[in-house]
Amino acid sequence: MIEDPDKPTVRRRHPDPLGYDTRKPFHEVAKEMAEDALAGRRQDAVDAELEVVRKRWRRLHDDA
């Protein structure tokens, strides 16, 4: 894959358990994600990401 010098680099403070390469064109990544979801692959990583979202959601509503 050729790096695009004009495209910003995404830096995460936390590891990305799913690890999709978002530098690829969107339709390629979306297809890969959909295929993984339908096949039940990466369920542990999905659960880990969902737990992070749930914690943030609770924190947002607890502060309100």
C-alpha positions as CSV (number, residue, x, y, z in Angstrom):
1,M,0.0,0.0,0.0
2,I,1.3,3.4,-0.9
3,E,1.3,6.0,1.9
4,D,-0.5,9.3,1.1
5,P,1.6,12.1,2.6
6,D,-1.5,14.4,2.6
7,K,-3.6,12.0,4.6
8,P,-3.3,12.5,8.4
9,T,-2.0,9.6,10.5
10,V,-4.4,8.3,13.2
11,R,-2.7,7.8,16.5
12,R,-4.6,5.9,19.2
13,R,-3.9,6.2,22.9
14,H,-5.4,2.7,23.4
15,P,-4.8,-0.4,21.3
16,D,-7.3,-1.2,18.6
17,P,-8.3,-4.8,19.3
18,L,-9.9,-5.2,15.9
19,G,-6.9,-3.8,14.1
20,Y,-8.5,-2.9,10.7
21,D,-6.2,-0.9,8.5
22,T,-8.3,2.2,7.9
23,R,-5.7,3.5,5.4
24,K,-7.4,1.2,2.9
25,P,-10.3,2.5,0.9
26,F,-13.5,2.6,3.0
27,H,-15.3,0.1,0.9
28,E,-12.5,-2.5,1.4
29,V,-12.5,-2.0,5.1
30,A,-16.3,-2.0,5.4
31,K,-16.4,-5.3,3.3
32,E,-13.8,-6.9,5.6
33,M,-15.7,-5.8,8.7
34,A,-19.0,-7.1,7.4
35,E,-17.5,-10.4,6.3
36,D,-15.9,-10.8,9.8
37,A,-19.2,-10.0,11.5
38,L,-21.3,-12.4,9.4
39,A,-18.7,-15.2,10.0
40,G,-18.5,-14.5,13.7
41,R,-14.8,-13.7,13.6
42,R,-13.0,-11.4,16.1
43,Q,-15.9,-11.7,18.6
44,D,-13.5,-11.2,21.6
45,A,-12.2,-8.0,20.0
46,V,-15.7,-6.7,19.2
47,D,-16.7,-7.4,22.8
48,A,-13.7,-5.5,24.1
49,E,-14.5,-2.4,21.9
50,L,-18.2,-2.5,22.9
51,E,-17.2,-2.5,26.6
52,V,-15.1,0.6,26.0
53,V,-18.1,2.3,24.3
54,R,-20.4,1.2,27.1
55,K,-18.1,2.7,29.8
56,R,-17.9,6.0,27.9
57,W,-21.7,6.1,27.5
58,R,-22.2,5.5,31.2
59,R,-19.7,8.1,32.1
60,L,-21.4,10.6,29.8
61,H,-24.8,10.0,31.3
62,D,-23.5,9.8,34.9
63,D,-22.0,13.4,34.5
64,A,-25.3,14.8,33.2
